[in-house]
Amino acid sequence: MSAAPAYSEDKGGSAGPGEAEYGHDPASGGIFSSDYKRHDDLKEMLDTNKDSLKLEAMKRIVAMIARGKNASDLFPAVVKNVACKNIEVKKLVYVYLVRYAEEQQDLALLSISTFQRGLKDPNQLIRASALRVLSSIRVPIIVPIMMLAIKEAASDMSPYVRKTAAHAIPKLYSLDSDQKDQLIEVIEKLLADKTTLVAGSVVMAFEEVCPERIDLIHKNYRKLCNLLIDVEEWGQVVIISMLTRYARTQFLSPTQNESLLEENPEKAFYGSEEDEAKGPGSEEAAAAALPTRKPYVMDPDHRLLLRNTKPLLQSRSAAVVMAVAQLYFHLAPKAEVGVIAKALVRLLRSHSEVQYVVLQNVATMSIKRRGMFEPYLKSFYIRSTDPTQIKILKLEVLTNLANETNIPTVLREFQTYIRSMDKDFVAATIQAIGRCATNIGRVRDTCLNGLVQLLSNRDELVVAESVVVIKKLLQMQPAQHGEIIKHLAKLTDNIQVPMARASILWLIGEYCEHVPRIAPDVLRKMAKSFTAEEDIVKLQVINLAAKLYLTNSKQTKLLTQYVLSLAKYDQNYDIRDRARFTRQLIVPSEQGGALSRHAKKLFLAPKPAPVLESSFKDRDHFQLGSLSHLLNAKATGYQELPDWPEEAPDPSVRNVEVPEWTKCSNREKRKEKEKPFYSDSEGESGPTESADSDPESESESDSKSSSESGSGESSSESDNEDQDEDEEKGRSSESEQSEEEGEKKKMKKRKKVPEGQREGSSSDEGSDSSSSSSESEMTSDTEEEQVEPASWRKKTPPSGKSAPAAKEISLLDLEDFTPPSVQPLSPPTVVSTSLAADLEGLTLTDSPLVPSLLSPVSGAGRQELLHRVAGEGLAVDYTFSRQPFSGDPHMVSVHIHFSNSSDTPIKGLHVGTPKLPAGISIQEFPEIESLSPGESTTAIMGINFCDSTQAANFQLCTQTRQFYVSIQPPVGELMAPVFMSENEFKKEQGLQGGR
Amino acid sequence: MIHSLFLINCSGDIFLEKHWKSVVSQSVCDYFFEAQEKAADVENVPPVISTPHHYLISIYRDKLFFVSVIQTEVPPLFVIEFLHRVADTFQDYFGECSEAAIKDNVVIVYELLEEMLDNGFPLATESNILKELIKPPTILRSVVNSITGSSNVGDTLPTGQLSNIPWRRAGVKYTNNEAYFDVVEEIDAIIDKSGSTVFAEIQGVIDACIKLSGMPDLSLSFMNPRLLDDVSFHPCIRFKRWESERVLSFIPPDGNFRLISYRVSSQKYVDGSTRICHHISVCWVELTFPCFMLTVGYLNSSLLPLAMAHEETRKNCLVAIPVYVKHSISFKENSSCGRFDVTIGPKQNMGKTIEGVTVTVHMPKVVLNMNLTPTQGSYTFDPVTKVLTWDVGKITPQKLPSLKGLVNLQSGAPKPEENPSLNIQFKIQQLAISGLKVNRLDMYGEKYKPFKGVKYVTKAGKFQVRT
């Protein structure tokens, strides 16, 4: 479906109107004489006022650049158009500029002011693209300008601009490495950023500029772990490999005390976590206890990393899977590494380049952890259609995996390979058989027999390879194999491959005592053909001669002297050297008697059998998955994977300091106060703008909460150990739920914002402060947990026991941050929700409170009772209407909102037998007869929570199903509205001052 | 990270270059050409080549080499994955990833590359975002553009880049709202000489084509989700929901994309330390082969093709092989001819016809020509590449298709030692061989009723019969 190109040089221009005069341009590129003229044309086109002509010219210029032709002489003409209105022309000018600015530095400066203007643009995308181009222009003069721009962009309110700033950092660093210190400051700042958009890019910058500054990571470690799952794939790879290095410096090796770990890891693990949850003090105690190292306790942060990366094994990106695999290989306890095998095997279905890299890594892993891949043995079987390089790698893996039990299967498979048409592969197979034979004693004889059979193969390469391998095998038990040596000796007549000939000669020399009659004869033959042999063979002939001279000098003395004399005049100095050396050794002379007496010992000393090893052995000192590992050589910029520390560094460095956060959140809140509430939620919508345009943001909020909590607790259900980790963070599942609900409420609130206002403030107008503050609120619930306990505790409002009016006031106070004197009565974590709800209530009920039953329930504050999926199409939400419940003044009125998203009507909705804690009572809503598809309805029920925050649990029944649901009131909802005059209000407020 | 990219065609012309940092001279590609020459075969060019100052990481796609220049340490898979993503994008934009298509659309290619990488680090790789930035060329648009002078570059700024659902563009609108899912399963198998299965597994993918307005939230559930034990997901899928409920819940990208890919294996993979040993009957046999005799004990693992697994028996689920092949290929010693006889037939086809059957054989080099008669379909033999292709078509159990005849060998050359292996292609419509079944698709978040459809296809993947 290749569409007609908008422009094709070879066809001599397109047929658009107004271009006829340029249509005759030959422009085929091959005619150099016309080059000059053609460029004139282009200049002319660039100078016109018509955008279409400019575009045409730019397209042709870009096509030239793409083919690697020089278009630099057009620079002045092109750079003029940098401020062109047409967006495509502009983009192409950028392409040109970035390509040639380095060569034409002075002229490039002309364009800088345009970008500087762009940096101030109200639109975040324009700011970002201006920064992107500005930083891509490699002109040293503008370094200060770039530095300034980066610094500014790093504190931009738009995460996209901040991401661009992160990208710009390595660019500036490569231009001028003197800026390093300043850049590190910016990196440090950006590392603290809590948006997923920025995380990957800034870690990339970190890796390029200051990978040694591992201390910058401490404070951000937990955040990075938690964000990881939501970062885009490329960022994930970079972050994971950086965290691997980090973990190697900060945690203890999980493989030490392996046995102890297996005995009872759980208990010790839990114990330590609980300690830690109590506070930083006890954590230090735990750290102090660590050096004793009995039993090994995995640092909870270490566990966090392993737990949060595990789901990424299911990523579609091979690079991410590999990154996680190497992380597990380098960091996980032995028992857990196994999970990566399945994912790696899956990658073998991918493109052959991916296979190549994965197999290299599997080969290294399979040496260390053979058991891991054993169940997948058959996935490494070779197809005749595989490329040779893949075949050889698979063979390597198969050989590594072979053991006593599976060797018969493996050998049977090897038999098939030996008959392949691909001779390189056959040679590799023979070597693999040799390796299996040396490693597994049981099959040694079988293999040897098989290899001997191969000696009669028609292909010389196969035979030669077999000889070499047989030689190695024979060294292990030479005594029994006189026959084979004889057989090999016969082969010298036929085999021409030098390596094989040399091997045979060496064998005969070494074991001449086993073949006393044949050996001299072989020497005779070789002496005859000595001059025609390859160097390697000649050396072995000398060797053989020397050995025979020592054992059987009677028969071979003359032959040896003949060979040595021939060698003396050889062209190759190695051979001449060897001949001279050997003669001195073996032929007794007047002075050198001492040595020659021991010559036999020297030459015929028992030699250890060679160990056939994988070429992938010891490759694992390189970080797996890295370029250096693949090349088995250190690549430029490779960061060594450090060894585990002997003693764990202080784990408390990763604790995010609470006071600092309190301060910051205080500040945020204050700013918030100055602004209308809307703008607050606006700034927040920055990174999720696409959702805004969608009126029904239900789904969005859903996805968000799931993805967010996904990072935090994704595996917590499955992993027992993880639970207490969550606890340690001060997040019980309840509080998390309420947090999520709080999120949702925010979303709802946003929904209500008028369209126009949103447009304005989301992209441009919203000032720095508001967005960054609210943003941090949104993306950082992991941080929040850390913040909450301390920062919120002070301001916890009194629960429903005091007069309702007073309560309202206290909530206002809360806003002012004059902490009420009342002691907190409820768990602090709940408060954030209640606060959000309260603030919301305040804004939404600005209008006079008119009590009316069944007034349309505002979307704000709606919380989920039953998810539509769990409810099989029935979705139930509830809100606290903040109106008196007509039946009973002690009851809180709750609006229950039902909607049916299934395609069948839901009948007979009613409340089933409630199981209520003491004191709580429920006034049920009247049964709803039927709810047809797509319809929704609202019912009111009253709950007397008895002024506690205990949840009211009850069943929601339909005709067919029962759902267990529970409503837990936030503290702020346990109230009744009271009317009072302004004066009365102020009076009450005065009483609440808290002094 | 990625410094430069060169696109090279099969004849060794560098027809496109793009630099993200300082310009690297084309001469760096000489190292690549050197390696290519050494490798003899395009498939064997090592993906990573080390040169004195740079590293070259290359992929081979659609008869083109994508050679990227790297200067510092970077995970090779990162680059390889990216290059494939580039090729996929070209495919997506131009319908094919060929030299001609790239040359015709060189400006768009350049604009794409510019957006995909910033300073060598990937920036926007999601096709939905790219399409918002740069509109794919269509015939209509190029006509309109040439008349009105408008451009392919989107003038609205892409908001998708800013959202936390980067894969979906905003403001999608369709008059017909449709969601289609193709469940495609491929059987990878190695069948040995005697017809028993050495290795078999099912590689499945679910490709989706979603054209839904607004911001739909879909959840797709299966009748037998436990079948899928090794799955990789598109980033849009909520991993947690899958973990807890085995439901695929996602806000889809707009258009075509691969939702999941999965593997159903014939082997019983046991995770971690708990290894359940199933009984293995060990028997001693003597295997005689022309040149290699081994006496070995081999494990007769229960790997013979069996009926498809039910959910309960998943632990032992095995792959049903839908075809069998009878073959006899022999070459006579000291004569310049050989015999070739292959018959193919259906096995357990579950009431579905097997169609699109093709047999491909890479004959040994000494084969000069083949003189065969098919009872069904047609065959071709390429004397240069020595590839025999037999296009069989549909298999009916009543009349089994066969291909018989003589093979002419180069006279004087020794007879080939190995019999070639047969690569088989086939297709079964309306069947997922693993038994996977989609239960239902629910949509939330939007009011309209979408049109939904699921299609199942089973194909042969790397299906090889050793002879």
HADDOCK unambig.tbl for C-alpha pairs under 7 A between the chains (distance, minus, plus):
assign (segid A and resid 1 and name CA) (segid B and resid 94 and name CA) 6.21 0.50 0.50
assign (segid A and resid 1 and name CA) (segid B and resid 95 and name CA) 5.13 0.50 0.50
assign (segid A and resid 2 and name CA) (segid B and resid 94 and name CA) 5.34 0.50 0.50
assign (segid A and resid 2 and name CA) (segid B and resid 95 and name CA) 6.42 0.50 0.50
assign (segid A and resid 2 and name CA) (segid B and resid 101 and name CA) 5.84 0.50 0.50
assign (segid A and resid 3 and name CA) (segid B and resid 137 and name CA) 6.18 0.50 0.50
assign (segid A and resid 3 and name CA) (segid B and resid 138 and name CA) 5.45 0.50 0.50
assign (segid A and resid 3 and name CA) (segid B and resid 139 and name CA) 5.02 0.50 0.50
assign (segid A and resid 4 and name CA) (segid B and resid 139 and name CA) 6.12 0.50 0.50
assign (segid A and resid 4 and name CA) (segid B and resid 142 and name CA) 6.79 0.50 0.50
assign (segid A and resid 5 and name CA) (segid B and resid 104 and name CA) 5.44 0.50 0.50
assign (segid A and resid 5 and name CA) (segid B and resid 105 and name CA) 5.92 0.50 0.50
assign (segid A and resid 5 and name CA) (segid B and resid 142 and name CA) 6.97 0.50 0.50
assign (segid A and resid 6 and name CA) (segid B and resid 142 and name CA) 5.67 0.50 0.50
assign (segid A and resid 6 and name CA) (segid B and resid 146 and name CA) 6.78 0.50 0.50
assign (segid A and resid 8 and name CA) (segid B and resid 104 and name CA) 6.43 0.50 0.50
assign (segid A and resid 16 and name CA) (segid B and resid 146 and name CA) 5.34 0.50 0.50
assign (segid A and resid 16 and name CA) (segid B and resid 147 and name CA) 6.06 0.50 0.50
assign (segid A and resid 52 and name CA) (segid B and resid 149 and name CA) 5.14 0.50 0.50
assign (segid A and resid 59 and name CA) (segid B and resid 107 and name CA) 6.10 0.50 0.50
assign (segid A and resid 62 and name CA) (segid B and resid 107 and name CA) 6.49 0.50 0.50
assign (segid A and resid 63 and name CA) (segid B and resid 106 and name CA) 6.12 0.50 0.50
assign (segid A and resid 63 and name CA) (segid B and resid 107 and name CA) 6.31 0.50 0.50
assign (segid A and resid 66 and name CA) (segid B and resid 16 and name CA) 5.07 0.50 0.50
assign (segid A and resid 66 and name CA) (segid B and resid 17 and name CA) 5.28 0.50 0.50
assign (segid A and resid 66 and name CA) (segid B and resid 18 and name CA) 6.37 0.50 0.50
assign (segid A and resid 67 and name CA) (segid B and resid 15 and name CA) 5.66 0.50 0.50
assign (segid A and resid 67 and name CA) (segid B and resid 16 and name CA) 4.92 0.50 0.50
assign (segid A and resid 67 and name CA) (segid B and resid 17 and name CA) 6.14 0.50 0.50
assign (segid A and resid 68 and name CA) (segid B and resid 17 and name CA) 6.20 0.50 0.50
assign (segid A and resid 87 and name CA) (segid B and resid 155 and name CA) 6.81 0.50 0.50
assign (segid A and resid 88 and name CA) (segid B and resid 151 and name CA) 6.57 0.50 0.50
assign (segid A and resid 88 and name CA) (segid B and resid 153 and name CA) 5.61 0.50 0.50
assign (segid A and resid 160 and name CA) (segid B and resid 162 and name CA) 6.27 0.50 0.50
assign (segid A and resid 171 and name CA) (segid B and resid 119 and name CA) 6.89 0.50 0.50
assign (segid A and resid 234 and name CA) (segid B and resid 122 and name CA) 6.73 0.50 0.50
assign (segid A and resid 314 and name CA) (segid B and resid 231 and name CA) 6.18 0.50 0.50
assign (segid A and resid 314 and name CA) (segid B and resid 232 and name CA) 4.35 0.50 0.50
assign (segid A and resid 314 and name CA) (segid B and resid 233 and name CA) 6.09 0.50 0.50
assign (segid A and resid 315 and name CA) (segid B and resid 232 and name CA) 5.32 0.50 0.50
assign (segid A and resid 315 and name CA) (segid B and resid 233 and name CA) 5.58 0.50 0.50
assign (segid A and resid 316 and name CA) (segid B and resid 232 and name CA) 5.23 0.50 0.50
assign (segid A and resid 316 and name CA) (segid B and resid 233 and name CA) 5.46 0.50 0.50
assign (segid A and resid 316 and name CA) (segid B and resid 234 and name CA) 5.92 0.50 0.50
assign (segid A and resid 318 and name CA) (segid B and resid 77 and name CA) 6.74 0.50 0.50
assign (segid A and resid 318 and name CA) (segid B and resid 81 and name CA) 6.72 0.50 0.50
assign (segid A and resid 319 and name CA) (segid B and resid 77 and name CA) 4.90 0.50 0.50
assign (segid A and resid 319 and name CA) (segid B and resid 78 and name CA) 4.97 0.50 0.50
assign (segid A and resid 319 and name CA) (segid B and resid 81 and name CA) 6.52 0.50 0.50
assign (segid A and resid 335 and name CA) (segid B and resid 272 and name CA) 6.80 0.50 0.50
assign (segid A and resid 338 and name CA) (segid B and resid 272 and name CA) 5.50 0.50 0.50
assign (segid A and resid 339 and name CA) (segid B and resid 272 and name CA) 6.96 0.50 0.50
assign (segid A and resid 353 and name CA) (segid B and resid 47 and name CA) 5.87 0.50 0.50
assign (segid A and resid 353 and name CA) (segid B and resid 59 and name CA) 6.40 0.50 0.50
assign (segid A and resid 354 and name CA) (segid B and resid 77 and name CA) 6.52 0.50 0.50
assign (segid A and resid 354 and name CA) (segid B and resid 80 and name CA) 6.95 0.50 0.50
assign (segid A and resid 357 and name CA) (segid B and resid 77 and name CA) 6.89 0.50 0.50
assign (segid A and resid 375 and name CA) (segid B and resid 269 and name CA) 5.90 0.50 0.50
assign (segid A and resid 378 and name CA) (segid B and resid 199 and name CA) 6.23 0.50 0.50
assign (segid A and resid 387 and name CA) (segid B and resid 43 and name CA) 5.75 0.50 0.50
assign (segid A and resid 387 and name CA) (segid B and resid 44 and name CA) 5.87 0.50 0.50
assign (segid A and resid 388 and name CA) (segid B and resid 44 and name CA) 6.32 0.50 0.50
assign (segid A and resid 389 and name CA) (segid B and resid 44 and name CA) 5.94 0.50 0.50
assign (segid A and resid 408 and name CA) (segid B and resid 296 and name CA) 5.80 0.50 0.50
assign (segid A and resid 408 and name CA) (segid B and resid 297 and name CA) 5.89 0.50 0.50
assign (segid A and resid 408 and name CA) (segid B and resid 298 and name CA) 5.11 0.50 0.50
assign (segid A and resid 409 and name CA) (segid B and resid 298 and name CA) 5.79 0.50 0.50
assign (segid A and resid 409 and name CA) (segid B and resid 299 and name CA) 6.80 0.50 0.50
assign (segid A and resid 419 and name CA) (segid B and resid 417 and name CA) 6.24 0.50 0.50
assign (segid A and resid 419 and name CA) (segid B and resid 418 and name CA) 5.18 0.50 0.50
assign (segid A and resid 420 and name CA) (segid B and resid 418 and name CA) 6.02 0.50 0.50
assign (segid A and resid 421 and name CA) (segid B and resid 418 and name CA) 6.74 0.50 0.50
assign (segid A and resid 446 and name CA) (segid B and resid 294 and name CA) 6.05 0.50 0.50
assign (segid A and resid 446 and name CA) (segid B and resid 295 and name CA) 6.90 0.50 0.50
assign (segid A and resid 450 and name CA) (segid B and resid 292 and name CA) 5.32 0.50 0.50
assign (segid A and resid 450 and name CA) (segid B and resid 293 and name CA) 5.82 0.50 0.50
assign (segid A and resid 450 and name CA) (segid B and resid 294 and name CA) 6.28 0.50 0.50
assign (segid A and resid 453 and name CA) (segid B and resid 291 and name CA) 6.16 0.50 0.50
assign (segid A and resid 453 and name CA) (segid B and resid 292 and name CA) 5.73 0.50 0.50
assign (segid A and resid 454 and name CA) (segid B and resid 291 and name CA) 6.39 0.50 0.50
assign (segid A and resid 454 and name CA) (segid B and resid 292 and name CA) 6.64 0.50 0.50
assign (segid A and resid 625 and name CA) (segid B and resid 75 and name CA) 5.73 0.50 0.50
assign (segid A and resid 626 and name CA) (segid B and resid 74 and name CA) 6.22 0.50 0.50
assign (segid A and resid 626 and name CA) (segid B and resid 75 and name CA) 4.47 0.50 0.50
assign (segid A and resid 626 and name CA) (segid B and resid 76 and name CA) 6.44 0.50 0.50
assign (segid A and resid 627 and name CA) (segid B and resid 73 and name CA) 5.79 0.50 0.50
assign (segid A and resid 627 and name CA) (segid B and resid 74 and name CA) 5.83 0.50 0.50
assign (segid A and resid 627 and name CA) (segid B and resid 75 and name CA) 5.46 0.50 0.50
assign (segid A and resid 627 and name CA) (segid B and resid 76 and name CA) 5.57 0.50 0.50
assign (segid A and resid 628 and name CA) (segid B and resid 73 and name CA) 6.97 0.50 0.50
assign (segid A and resid 635 and name CA) (segid B and resid 72 and name CA) 6.51 0.50 0.50
assign (segid A and resid 635 and name CA) (segid B and resid 73 and name CA) 5.55 0.50 0.50
assign (segid A and resid 636 and name CA) (segid B and resid 72 and name CA) 4.90 0.50 0.50
assign (segid A and resid 636 and name CA) (segid B and resid 73 and name CA) 5.82 0.50 0.50
assign (segid A and resid 637 and name CA) (segid B and resid 72 and name CA) 5.30 0.50 0.50
assign (segid A and resid 637 and name CA) (segid B and resid 73 and name CA) 5.37 0.50 0.50
assign (segid A and resid 638 and name CA) (segid B and resid 73 and name CA) 5.20 0.50 0.50
assign (segid A and resid 687 and name CA) (segid B and resid 162 and name CA) 5.13 0.50 0.50
assign (segid A and resid 687 and name CA) (segid B and resid 163 and name CA) 4.80 0.50 0.50
assign (segid A and resid 687 and name CA) (segid B and resid 164 and name CA) 6.48 0.50 0.50
assign (segid A and resid 688 and name CA) (segid B and resid 162 and name CA) 6.52 0.50 0.50
assign (segid A and resid 688 and name CA) (segid B and resid 163 and name CA) 4.06 0.50 0.50
assign (segid A and resid 688 and name CA) (segid B and resid 164 and name CA) 5.68 0.50 0.50
assign (segid A and resid 689 and name CA) (segid B and resid 159 and name CA) 6.74 0.50 0.50
assign (segid A and resid 689 and name CA) (segid B and resid 162 and name CA) 6.77 0.50 0.50
assign (segid A and resid 689 and name CA) (segid B and resid 163 and name CA) 5.60 0.50 0.50
assign (segid A and resid 690 and name CA) (segid B and resid 159 and name CA) 6.13 0.50 0.50
assign (segid A and resid 690 and name CA) (segid B and resid 160 and name CA) 6.12 0.50 0.50
assign (segid A and resid 690 and name CA) (segid B and resid 163 and name CA) 5.76 0.50 0.50
assign (segid A and resid 690 and name CA) (segid B and resid 170 and name CA) 5.23 0.50 0.50
assign (segid A and resid 694 and name CA) (segid B and resid 214 and name CA) 6.52 0.50 0.50
assign (segid A and resid 694 and name CA) (segid B and resid 215 and name CA) 6.74 0.50 0.50
assign (segid A and resid 696 and name CA) (segid B and resid 445 and name CA) 6.25 0.50 0.50
assign (segid A and resid 698 and name CA) (segid B and resid 445 and name CA) 6.03 0.50 0.50
assign (segid A and resid 699 and name CA) (segid B and resid 217 and name CA) 5.81 0.50 0.50
assign (segid A and resid 699 and name CA) (segid B and resid 444 and name CA) 6.92 0.50 0.50
assign (segid A and resid 699 and name CA) (segid B and resid 445 and name CA) 5.16 0.50 0.50
assign (segid A and resid 707 and name CA) (segid B and resid 238 and name CA) 6.72 0.50 0.50
assign (segid A and resid 710 and name CA) (segid B and resid 240 and name CA) 5.95 0.50 0.50
assign (segid A and resid 714 and name CA) (segid B and resid 240 and name CA) 5.56 0.50 0.50
